[in-house]
Amino acid sequence: MFILRDILLPLQDHFSETTLGRERASLFVYTILSIIVPFTSSMTSNLWRCLDTLFGFEIKNKRFYTFMASPTLPWAGLWQTIWGLIPSPETDGRILVGLDDSIITKVGKKIFGCEAIFDHAAKSNQSKYPWAQNIVSVGLLKQVKGRWACLFLDFRFYLPLKIECWKAGSIIISESFLFNSIHVCMELT
């Protein structure tokens, strides 16, 4: 267990040197450890219990949920460090990248990133266009002990731009959408 903690120590460098920053850095690393340890499923409430039960990290429920939902976590630097911690990201001399989309249905009118999104995996009794957030994740595909694994490296809200039509039958996609898709992949290199 201590080997895992020592591997994750470089992630703490991205947090500020204040008392609160050091606390958040430690909490971040132990949260990652509680995801890795097969204690229970990685739902947020179970992670909070795991921090207390396995690691003795006493934190109030509200404080933990506020930390998990914090918009100020230094994700850009953390993803770069995680990428650097991978000893050999190549498979047969190539880097294999996978994309995955997740649709998270919501209730409410003023929720960031929500719109009627086409659900390509909807079952027959589900709405094809739920009111939801669509998150696209990019991950490194790697064989680990003969099985494929995906290490997620970044994610973005998918916010489709309105498609412009010049005339019937001709559809163009705005260049800014294409640039944003390429920009996510370029940040990982």
PyMOL CGO cylinders between C-alpha atoms (Angstrom):
from pymol import cmd
from pymol.cgo import CYLINDER

trace = [
    CYLINDER, 0.00, 0.00, 0.00, 2.86, 2.39, 0.82, 0.3, 1, 1, 1, 1, 1, 1,
    CYLINDER, 2.86, 2.39, 0.82, 4.32, 1.79, -2.66, 0.3, 1, 1, 1, 1, 1, 1,
    CYLINDER, 4.32, 1.79, -2.66, 1.10, 3.10, -4.21, 0.3, 1, 1, 1, 1, 1, 1,
    CYLINDER, 1.10, 3.10, -4.21, 1.13, 6.12, -1.91, 0.3, 1, 1, 1, 1, 1, 1,
    CYLINDER, 1.13, 6.12, -1.91, 4.75, 6.91, -2.84, 0.3, 1, 1, 1, 1, 1, 1,
    CYLINDER, 4.75, 6.91, -2.84, 3.95, 6.66, -6.55, 0.3, 1, 1, 1, 1, 1, 1,
    CYLINDER, 3.95, 6.66, -6.55, 1.11, 9.14, -6.12, 0.3, 1, 1, 1, 1, 1, 1,
    CYLINDER, 1.11, 9.14, -6.12, 3.20, 11.69, -4.16, 0.3, 1, 1, 1, 1, 1, 1,
    CYLINDER, 3.20, 11.69, -4.16, 4.17, 13.73, -7.29, 0.3, 1, 1, 1, 1, 1, 1,
    CYLINDER, 4.17, 13.73, -7.29, 0.47, 14.53, -7.72, 0.3, 1, 1, 1, 1, 1, 1,
    CYLINDER, 0.47, 14.53, -7.72, 0.59, 16.55, -4.50, 0.3, 1, 1, 1, 1, 1, 1,
    CYLINDER, 0.59, 16.55, -4.50, 3.01, 19.07, -6.02, 0.3, 1, 1, 1, 1, 1, 1,
    CYLINDER, 3.01, 19.07, -6.02, 0.19, 20.67, -8.03, 0.3, 1, 1, 1, 1, 1, 1,
    CYLINDER, 0.19, 20.67, -8.03, -1.63, 21.91, -4.94, 0.3, 1, 1, 1, 1, 1, 1,
    CYLINDER, -1.63, 21.91, -4.94, -0.76, 25.17, -3.18, 0.3, 1, 1, 1, 1, 1, 1,
    CYLINDER, -0.76, 25.17, -3.18, 1.64, 25.31, -0.22, 0.3, 1, 1, 1, 1, 1, 1,
    CYLINDER, 1.64, 25.31, -0.22, -0.97, 26.68, 2.18, 0.3, 1, 1, 1, 1, 1, 1,
    CYLINDER, -0.97, 26.68, 2.18, -2.40, 24.56, 4.99, 0.3, 1, 1, 1, 1, 1, 1,
    CYLINDER, -2.40, 24.56, 4.99, -5.61, 24.06, 3.04, 0.3, 1, 1, 1, 1, 1, 1,
    CYLINDER, -5.61, 24.06, 3.04, -3.64, 23.20, -0.10, 0.3, 1, 1, 1, 1, 1, 1,
    CYLINDER, -3.64, 23.20, -0.10, -1.60, 20.55, 1.72, 0.3, 1, 1, 1, 1, 1, 1,
    CYLINDER, -1.60, 20.55, 1.72, -4.79, 19.09, 3.20, 0.3, 1, 1, 1, 1, 1, 1,
    CYLINDER, -4.79, 19.09, 3.20, -6.41, 18.95, -0.24, 0.3, 1, 1, 1, 1, 1, 1,
    CYLINDER, -6.41, 18.95, -0.24, -3.28, 17.35, -1.75, 0.3, 1, 1, 1, 1, 1, 1,
    CYLINDER, -3.28, 17.35, -1.75, -3.30, 14.61, 0.87, 0.3, 1, 1, 1, 1, 1, 1,
    CYLINDER, -3.30, 14.61, 0.87, -7.05, 14.10, 0.52, 0.3, 1, 1, 1, 1, 1, 1,
    CYLINDER, -7.05, 14.10, 0.52, -6.68, 13.85, -3.27, 0.3, 1, 1, 1, 1, 1, 1,
    CYLINDER, -6.68, 13.85, -3.27, -4.02, 11.12, -3.05, 0.3, 1, 1, 1, 1, 1, 1,
    CYLINDER, -4.02, 11.12, -3.05, -5.97, 9.12, -0.47, 0.3, 1, 1, 1, 1, 1, 1,
    CYLINDER, -5.97, 9.12, -0.47, -9.13, 9.45, -2.58, 0.3, 1, 1, 1, 1, 1, 1,
    CYLINDER, -9.13, 9.45, -2.58, -7.22, 7.96, -5.54, 0.3, 1, 1, 1, 1, 1, 1,
    CYLINDER, -7.22, 7.96, -5.54, -6.02, 5.15, -3.26, 0.3, 1, 1, 1, 1, 1, 1,
    CYLINDER, -6.02, 5.15, -3.26, -9.56, 4.44, -2.08, 0.3, 1, 1, 1, 1, 1, 1,
    CYLINDER, -9.56, 4.44, -2.08, -10.61, 4.10, -5.74, 0.3, 1, 1, 1, 1, 1, 1,
    CYLINDER, -10.61, 4.10, -5.74, -7.76, 1.65, -6.42, 0.3, 1, 1, 1, 1, 1, 1,
    CYLINDER, -7.76, 1.65, -6.42, -8.25, -0.48, -3.29, 0.3, 1, 1, 1, 1, 1, 1,
    CYLINDER, -8.25, -0.48, -3.29, -10.97, -3.12, -3.85, 0.3, 1, 1, 1, 1, 1, 1,
    CYLINDER, -10.97, -3.12, -3.85, -12.79, -2.14, -0.63, 0.3, 1, 1, 1, 1, 1, 1,
    CYLINDER, -12.79, -2.14, -0.63, -16.15, -1.49, -2.31, 0.3, 1, 1, 1, 1, 1, 1,
    CYLINDER, -16.15, -1.49, -2.31, -17.56, 0.17, -5.41, 0.3, 1, 1, 1, 1, 1, 1,
    CYLINDER, -17.56, 0.17, -5.41, -16.15, 3.61, -6.22, 0.3, 1, 1, 1, 1, 1, 1,
    CYLINDER, -16.15, 3.61, -6.22, -19.31, 5.59, -5.54, 0.3, 1, 1, 1, 1, 1, 1,
    CYLINDER, -19.31, 5.59, -5.54, -18.58, 8.84, -3.73, 0.3, 1, 1, 1, 1, 1, 1,
    CYLINDER, -18.58, 8.84, -3.73, -20.26, 7.80, -0.47, 0.3, 1, 1, 1, 1, 1, 1,
    CYLINDER, -20.26, 7.80, -0.47, -18.25, 4.57, -0.41, 0.3, 1, 1, 1, 1, 1, 1,
    CYLINDER, -18.25, 4.57, -0.41, -15.01, 6.48, -1.02, 0.3, 1, 1, 1, 1, 1, 1,
    CYLINDER, -15.01, 6.48, -1.02, -15.79, 8.66, 1.99, 0.3, 1, 1, 1, 1, 1, 1,
    CYLINDER, -15.79, 8.66, 1.99, -16.33, 5.55, 4.15, 0.3, 1, 1, 1, 1, 1, 1,
    CYLINDER, -16.33, 5.55, 4.15, -13.15, 3.98, 2.78, 0.3, 1, 1, 1, 1, 1, 1,
    CYLINDER, -13.15, 3.98, 2.78, -11.10, 7.06, 3.73, 0.3, 1, 1, 1, 1, 1, 1,
    CYLINDER, -11.10, 7.06, 3.73, -12.29, 6.74, 7.32, 0.3, 1, 1, 1, 1, 1, 1,
    CYLINDER, -12.29, 6.74, 7.32, -12.24, 2.94, 7.65, 0.3, 1, 1, 1, 1, 1, 1,
    CYLINDER, -12.24, 2.94, 7.65, -9.03, 2.02, 5.82, 0.3, 1, 1, 1, 1, 1, 1,
    CYLINDER, -9.03, 2.02, 5.82, -6.88, 5.14, 6.12, 0.3, 1, 1, 1, 1, 1, 1,
    CYLINDER, -6.88, 5.14, 6.12, -8.22, 6.78, 9.29, 0.3, 1, 1, 1, 1, 1, 1,
    CYLINDER, -8.22, 6.78, 9.29, -8.79, 10.02, 7.39, 0.3, 1, 1, 1, 1, 1, 1,
    CYLINDER, -8.79, 10.02, 7.39, -11.49, 11.73, 9.45, 0.3, 1, 1, 1, 1, 1, 1,
    CYLINDER, -11.49, 11.73, 9.45, -13.36, 14.32, 7.41, 0.3, 1, 1, 1, 1, 1, 1,
    CYLINDER, -13.36, 14.32, 7.41, -16.91, 15.54, 7.62, 0.3, 1, 1, 1, 1, 1, 1,
    CYLINDER, -16.91, 15.54, 7.62, -19.30, 14.33, 4.95, 0.3, 1, 1, 1, 1, 1, 1,
    CYLINDER, -19.30, 14.33, 4.95, -20.09, 17.84, 3.67, 0.3, 1, 1, 1, 1, 1, 1,
    CYLINDER, -20.09, 17.84, 3.67, -16.39, 18.78, 3.48, 0.3, 1, 1, 1, 1, 1, 1,
    CYLINDER, -16.39, 18.78, 3.48, -15.61, 15.67, 1.42, 0.3, 1, 1, 1, 1, 1, 1,
    CYLINDER, -15.61, 15.67, 1.42, -18.46, 16.26, -1.04, 0.3, 1, 1, 1, 1, 1, 1,
    CYLINDER, -18.46, 16.26, -1.04, -17.40, 19.91, -1.39, 0.3, 1, 1, 1, 1, 1, 1,
    CYLINDER, -17.40, 19.91, -1.39, -13.85, 18.76, -2.17, 0.3, 1, 1, 1, 1, 1, 1,
    CYLINDER, -13.85, 18.76, -2.17, -15.06, 16.22, -4.75, 0.3, 1, 1, 1, 1, 1, 1,
    CYLINDER, -15.06, 16.22, -4.75, -17.16, 18.87, -6.52, 0.3, 1, 1, 1, 1, 1, 1,
    CYLINDER, -17.16, 18.87, -6.52, -14.50, 21.59, -6.39, 0.3, 1, 1, 1, 1, 1, 1,
    CYLINDER, -14.50, 21.59, -6.39, -14.02, 23.43, -9.69, 0.3, 1, 1, 1, 1, 1, 1,
    CYLINDER, -14.02, 23.43, -9.69, -10.54, 24.55, -8.61, 0.3, 1, 1, 1, 1, 1, 1,
    CYLINDER, -10.54, 24.55, -8.61, -8.75, 21.19, -8.65, 0.3, 1, 1, 1, 1, 1, 1,
    CYLINDER, -8.75, 21.19, -8.65, -5.61, 21.60, -10.81, 0.3, 1, 1, 1, 1, 1, 1,
    CYLINDER, -5.61, 21.60, -10.81, -6.63, 19.01, -13.41, 0.3, 1, 1, 1, 1, 1, 1,
    CYLINDER, -6.63, 19.01, -13.41, -4.37, 20.25, -16.24, 0.3, 1, 1, 1, 1, 1, 1,
    CYLINDER, -4.37, 20.25, -16.24, -1.19, 19.71, -14.23, 0.3, 1, 1, 1, 1, 1, 1,
    CYLINDER, -1.19, 19.71, -14.23, -2.47, 16.50, -12.67, 0.3, 1, 1, 1, 1, 1, 1,
    CYLINDER, -2.47, 16.50, -12.67, -3.17, 14.92, -16.08, 0.3, 1, 1, 1, 1, 1, 1,
    CYLINDER, -3.17, 14.92, -16.08, 0.33, 15.88, -17.28, 0.3, 1, 1, 1, 1, 1, 1,
    CYLINDER, 0.33, 15.88, -17.28, 1.90, 14.28, -14.20, 0.3, 1, 1, 1, 1, 1, 1,
    CYLINDER, 1.90, 14.28, -14.20, -0.20, 11.11, -14.53, 0.3, 1, 1, 1, 1, 1, 1,
    CYLINDER, -0.20, 11.11, -14.53, 0.86, 10.82, -18.18, 0.3, 1, 1, 1, 1, 1, 1,
    CYLINDER, 0.86, 10.82, -18.18, 4.50, 11.18, -17.06, 0.3, 1, 1, 1, 1, 1, 1,
    CYLINDER, 4.50, 11.18, -17.06, 4.09, 8.42, -14.45, 0.3, 1, 1, 1, 1, 1, 1,
    CYLINDER, 4.09, 8.42, -14.45, 3.22, 5.82, -17.11, 0.3, 1, 1, 1, 1, 1, 1,
    CYLINDER, 3.22, 5.82, -17.11, 6.49, 3.92, -17.66, 0.3, 1, 1, 1, 1, 1, 1,
    CYLINDER, 6.49, 3.92, -17.66, 5.88, 2.85, -21.27, 0.3, 1, 1, 1, 1, 1, 1,
    CYLINDER, 5.88, 2.85, -21.27, 2.66, 4.18, -22.80, 0.3, 1, 1, 1, 1, 1, 1,
    CYLINDER, 2.66, 4.18, -22.80, 3.30, 2.60, -26.21, 0.3, 1, 1, 1, 1, 1, 1,
    CYLINDER, 3.30, 2.60, -26.21, 1.85, -0.65, -27.54, 0.3, 1, 1, 1, 1, 1, 1,
    CYLINDER, 1.85, -0.65, -27.54, 3.91, -2.10, -30.41, 0.3, 1, 1, 1, 1, 1, 1,
    CYLINDER, 3.91, -2.10, -30.41, 5.52, 1.31, -30.95, 0.3, 1, 1, 1, 1, 1, 1,
    CYLINDER, 5.52, 1.31, -30.95, 2.21, 3.20, -31.14, 0.3, 1, 1, 1, 1, 1, 1,
    CYLINDER, 2.21, 3.20, -31.14, 0.13, 5.10, -28.63, 0.3, 1, 1, 1, 1, 1, 1,
    CYLINDER, 0.13, 5.10, -28.63, -3.45, 3.83, -28.72, 0.3, 1, 1, 1, 1, 1, 1,
    CYLINDER, -3.45, 3.83, -28.72, -6.11, 6.27, -27.60, 0.3, 1, 1, 1, 1, 1, 1,
    CYLINDER, -6.11, 6.27, -27.60, -9.78, 5.54, -26.97, 0.3, 1, 1, 1, 1, 1, 1,
    CYLINDER, -9.78, 5.54, -26.97, -12.72, 7.95, -26.76, 0.3, 1, 1, 1, 1, 1, 1,
    CYLINDER, -12.72, 7.95, -26.76, -15.88, 7.28, -24.77, 0.3, 1, 1, 1, 1, 1, 1,
    CYLINDER, -15.88, 7.28, -24.77, -18.99, 9.35, -24.23, 0.3, 1, 1, 1, 1, 1, 1,
    CYLINDER, -18.99, 9.35, -24.23, -21.16, 9.26, -21.13, 0.3, 1, 1, 1, 1, 1, 1,
    CYLINDER, -21.16, 9.26, -21.13, -24.66, 10.68, -20.92, 0.3, 1, 1, 1, 1, 1, 1,
    CYLINDER, -24.66, 10.68, -20.92, -25.71, 11.83, -17.47, 0.3, 1, 1, 1, 1, 1, 1,
    CYLINDER, -25.71, 11.83, -17.47, -29.41, 12.64, -17.33, 0.3, 1, 1, 1, 1, 1, 1,
    CYLINDER, -29.41, 12.64, -17.33, -30.42, 15.66, -15.27, 0.3, 1, 1, 1, 1, 1, 1,
    CYLINDER, -30.42, 15.66, -15.27, -33.59, 17.33, -14.04, 0.3, 1, 1, 1, 1, 1, 1,
    CYLINDER, -33.59, 17.33, -14.04, -33.74, 21.12, -14.08, 0.3, 1, 1, 1, 1, 1, 1,
    CYLINDER, -33.74, 21.12, -14.08, -33.51, 23.98, -16.54, 0.3, 1, 1, 1, 1, 1, 1,
    CYLINDER, -33.51, 23.98, -16.54, -30.34, 25.86, -15.54, 0.3, 1, 1, 1, 1, 1, 1,
    CYLINDER, -30.34, 25.86, -15.54, -27.72, 23.11, -15.38, 0.3, 1, 1, 1, 1, 1, 1,
    CYLINDER, -27.72, 23.11, -15.38, -24.43, 23.69, -17.20, 0.3, 1, 1, 1, 1, 1, 1,
    CYLINDER, -24.43, 23.69, -17.20, -23.95, 21.63, -20.34, 0.3, 1, 1, 1, 1, 1, 1,
    CYLINDER, -23.95, 21.63, -20.34, -27.47, 20.21, -20.46, 0.3, 1, 1, 1, 1, 1, 1,
    CYLINDER, -27.47, 20.21, -20.46, -29.43, 19.85, -23.65, 0.3, 1, 1, 1, 1, 1, 1,
    CYLINDER, -29.43, 19.85, -23.65, -31.47, 17.24, -25.48, 0.3, 1, 1, 1, 1, 1, 1,
    CYLINDER, -31.47, 17.24, -25.48, -28.71, 14.87, -26.58, 0.3, 1, 1, 1, 1, 1, 1,
    CYLINDER, -28.71, 14.87, -26.58, -29.15, 11.83, -28.82, 0.3, 1, 1, 1, 1, 1, 1,
    CYLINDER, -29.15, 11.83, -28.82, -28.52, 8.66, -26.82, 0.3, 1, 1, 1, 1, 1, 1,
    CYLINDER, -28.52, 8.66, -26.82, -27.18, 6.05, -29.25, 0.3, 1, 1, 1, 1, 1, 1,
    CYLINDER, -27.18, 6.05, -29.25, -27.31, 3.36, -26.54, 0.3, 1, 1, 1, 1, 1, 1,
    CYLINDER, -27.31, 3.36, -26.54, -30.89, 3.99, -25.37, 0.3, 1, 1, 1, 1, 1, 1,
    CYLINDER, -30.89, 3.99, -25.37, -33.00, 0.92, -24.73, 0.3, 1, 1, 1, 1, 1, 1,
    CYLINDER, -33.00, 0.92, -24.73, -36.47, 0.56, -26.22, 0.3, 1, 1, 1, 1, 1, 1,
    CYLINDER, -36.47, 0.56, -26.22, -38.16, 1.92, -23.08, 0.3, 1, 1, 1, 1, 1, 1,
    CYLINDER, -38.16, 1.92, -23.08, -35.81, 4.93, -22.74, 0.3, 1, 1, 1, 1, 1, 1,
    CYLINDER, -35.81, 4.93, -22.74, -35.92, 8.35, -24.36, 0.3, 1, 1, 1, 1, 1, 1,
    CYLINDER, -35.92, 8.35, -24.36, -33.72, 8.73, -27.44, 0.3, 1, 1, 1, 1, 1, 1,
    CYLINDER, -33.72, 8.73, -27.44, -33.16, 12.42, -26.62, 0.3, 1, 1, 1, 1, 1, 1,
    CYLINDER, -33.16, 12.42, -26.62, -32.86, 12.80, -22.82, 0.3, 1, 1, 1, 1, 1, 1,
    CYLINDER, -32.86, 12.80, -22.82, -32.16, 16.14, -21.13, 0.3, 1, 1, 1, 1, 1, 1,
    CYLINDER, -32.16, 16.14, -21.13, -28.59, 15.42, -20.12, 0.3, 1, 1, 1, 1, 1, 1,
    CYLINDER, -28.59, 15.42, -20.12, -24.94, 16.33, -19.93, 0.3, 1, 1, 1, 1, 1, 1,
    CYLINDER, -24.94, 16.33, -19.93, -22.67, 14.58, -22.40, 0.3, 1, 1, 1, 1, 1, 1,
    CYLINDER, -22.67, 14.58, -22.40, -19.09, 14.02, -21.24, 0.3, 1, 1, 1, 1, 1, 1,
    CYLINDER, -19.09, 14.02, -21.24, -16.45, 12.75, -23.65, 0.3, 1, 1, 1, 1, 1, 1,
    CYLINDER, -16.45, 12.75, -23.65, -13.41, 11.05, -22.10, 0.3, 1, 1, 1, 1, 1, 1,
    CYLINDER, -13.41, 11.05, -22.10, -10.12, 10.20, -23.75, 0.3, 1, 1, 1, 1, 1, 1,
    CYLINDER, -10.12, 10.20, -23.75, -7.95, 7.40, -22.42, 0.3, 1, 1, 1, 1, 1, 1,
    CYLINDER, -7.95, 7.40, -22.42, -4.79, 5.45, -23.09, 0.3, 1, 1, 1, 1, 1, 1,
    CYLINDER, -4.79, 5.45, -23.09, -5.42, 1.85, -24.20, 0.3, 1, 1, 1, 1, 1, 1,
    CYLINDER, -5.42, 1.85, -24.20, -2.78, -0.51, -22.86, 0.3, 1, 1, 1, 1, 1, 1,
    CYLINDER, -2.78, -0.51, -22.86, -2.44, -4.26, -22.42, 0.3, 1, 1, 1, 1, 1, 1,
    CYLINDER, -2.44, -4.26, -22.42, -1.95, -5.19, -18.76, 0.3, 1, 1, 1, 1, 1, 1,
    CYLINDER, -1.95, -5.19, -18.76, -1.27, -8.87, -18.05, 0.3, 1, 1, 1, 1, 1, 1,
    CYLINDER, -1.27, -8.87, -18.05, -2.77, -9.92, -21.39, 0.3, 1, 1, 1, 1, 1, 1,
    CYLINDER, -2.77, -9.92, -21.39, -5.98, -7.89, -21.03, 0.3, 1, 1, 1, 1, 1, 1,
    CYLINDER, -5.98, -7.89, -21.03, -6.85, -4.46, -22.40, 0.3, 1, 1, 1, 1, 1, 1,
    CYLINDER, -6.85, -4.46, -22.40, -7.15, -1.61, -19.91, 0.3, 1, 1, 1, 1, 1, 1,
    CYLINDER, -7.15, -1.61, -19.91, -8.06, 2.03, -20.43, 0.3, 1, 1, 1, 1, 1, 1,
    CYLINDER, -8.06, 2.03, -20.43, -6.46, 4.75, -18.30, 0.3, 1, 1, 1, 1, 1, 1,
    CYLINDER, -6.46, 4.75, -18.30, -8.63, 7.83, -18.65, 0.3, 1, 1, 1, 1, 1, 1,
    CYLINDER, -8.63, 7.83, -18.65, -6.48, 10.89, -19.16, 0.3, 1, 1, 1, 1, 1, 1,
    CYLINDER, -6.48, 10.89, -19.16, -8.88, 13.76, -19.76, 0.3, 1, 1, 1, 1, 1, 1,
    CYLINDER, -8.88, 13.76, -19.76, -12.52, 14.62, -20.20, 0.3, 1, 1, 1, 1, 1, 1,
    CYLINDER, -12.52, 14.62, -20.20, -14.61, 17.49, -21.52, 0.3, 1, 1, 1, 1, 1, 1,
    CYLINDER, -14.61, 17.49, -21.52, -18.26, 18.40, -21.70, 0.3, 1, 1, 1, 1, 1, 1,
    CYLINDER, -18.26, 18.40, -21.70, -19.44, 17.81, -25.25, 0.3, 1, 1, 1, 1, 1, 1,
    CYLINDER, -19.44, 17.81, -25.25, -21.29, 20.94, -26.25, 0.3, 1, 1, 1, 1, 1, 1,
    CYLINDER, -21.29, 20.94, -26.25, -22.35, 20.53, -29.88, 0.3, 1, 1, 1, 1, 1, 1,
    CYLINDER, -22.35, 20.53, -29.88, -22.51, 23.72, -31.88, 0.3, 1, 1, 1, 1, 1, 1,
    CYLINDER, -22.51, 23.72, -31.88, -25.53, 24.40, -34.00, 0.3, 1, 1, 1, 1, 1, 1,
    CYLINDER, -25.53, 24.40, -34.00, -25.07, 23.00, -37.50, 0.3, 1, 1, 1, 1, 1, 1,
    CYLINDER, -25.07, 23.00, -37.50, -25.31, 25.62, -40.20, 0.3, 1, 1, 1, 1, 1, 1,
    CYLINDER, -25.31, 25.62, -40.20, -27.12, 24.83, -43.44, 0.3, 1, 1, 1, 1, 1, 1,
    CYLINDER, -27.12, 24.83, -43.44, -26.36, 26.88, -46.53, 0.3, 1, 1, 1, 1, 1, 1,
    CYLINDER, -26.36, 26.88, -46.53, -28.93, 25.16, -48.69, 0.3, 1, 1, 1, 1, 1, 1,
    CYLINDER, -28.93, 25.16, -48.69, -30.98, 21.99, -48.61, 0.3, 1, 1, 1, 1, 1, 1,
    CYLINDER, -30.98, 21.99, -48.61, -28.72, 18.95, -48.50, 0.3, 1, 1, 1, 1, 1, 1,
    CYLINDER, -28.72, 18.95, -48.50, -25.45, 20.72, -47.68, 0.3, 1, 1, 1, 1, 1, 1,
    CYLINDER, -25.45, 20.72, -47.68, -24.34, 20.72, -44.07, 0.3, 1, 1, 1, 1, 1, 1,
    CYLINDER, -24.34, 20.72, -44.07, -21.14, 22.29, -42.76, 0.3, 1, 1, 1, 1, 1, 1,
    CYLINDER, -21.14, 22.29, -42.76, -19.69, 21.94, -39.31, 0.3, 1, 1, 1, 1, 1, 1,
    CYLINDER, -19.69, 21.94, -39.31, -18.19, 25.02, -37.68, 0.3, 1, 1, 1, 1, 1, 1,
    CYLINDER, -18.19, 25.02, -37.68, -14.37, 25.01, -37.60, 0.3, 1, 1, 1, 1, 1, 1,
    CYLINDER, -14.37, 25.01, -37.60, -14.31, 25.89, -33.90, 0.3, 1, 1, 1, 1, 1, 1,
    CYLINDER, -14.31, 25.89, -33.90, -15.90, 22.49, -33.06, 0.3, 1, 1, 1, 1, 1, 1,
    CYLINDER, -15.90, 22.49, -33.06, -13.20, 20.64, -35.00, 0.3, 1, 1, 1, 1, 1, 1,
    CYLINDER, -13.20, 20.64, -35.00, -10.50, 22.73, -33.33, 0.3, 1, 1, 1, 1, 1, 1,
    CYLINDER, -10.50, 22.73, -33.33, -11.86, 21.93, -29.88, 0.3, 1, 1, 1, 1, 1, 1,
    CYLINDER, -11.86, 21.93, -29.88, -11.81, 18.18, -30.60, 0.3, 1, 1, 1, 1, 1, 1,
    CYLINDER, -11.81, 18.18, -30.60, -8.22, 18.36, -31.82, 0.3, 1, 1, 1, 1, 1, 1,
    CYLINDER, -8.22, 18.36, -31.82, -7.27, 20.66, -28.94, 0.3, 1, 1, 1, 1, 1, 1,
    CYLINDER, -7.27, 20.66, -28.94, -8.19, 18.01, -26.33, 0.3, 1, 1, 1, 1, 1, 1,
    CYLINDER, -8.19, 18.01, -26.33, -5.89, 15.47, -27.99, 0.3, 1, 1, 1, 1, 1, 1,
    CYLINDER, -5.89, 15.47, -27.99, -3.09, 18.02, -28.41, 0.3, 1, 1, 1, 1, 1, 1,
    CYLINDER, -3.09, 18.02, -28.41, -3.13, 18.82, -24.67, 0.3, 1, 1, 1, 1, 1, 1,
    CYLINDER, -3.13, 18.82, -24.67, -2.22, 15.20, -23.93, 0.3, 1, 1, 1, 1, 1, 1,
    CYLINDER, -2.22, 15.20, -23.93, 0.90, 15.21, -26.11, 0.3, 1, 1, 1, 1, 1, 1,
]
cmd.load_cgo(trace, "trace")
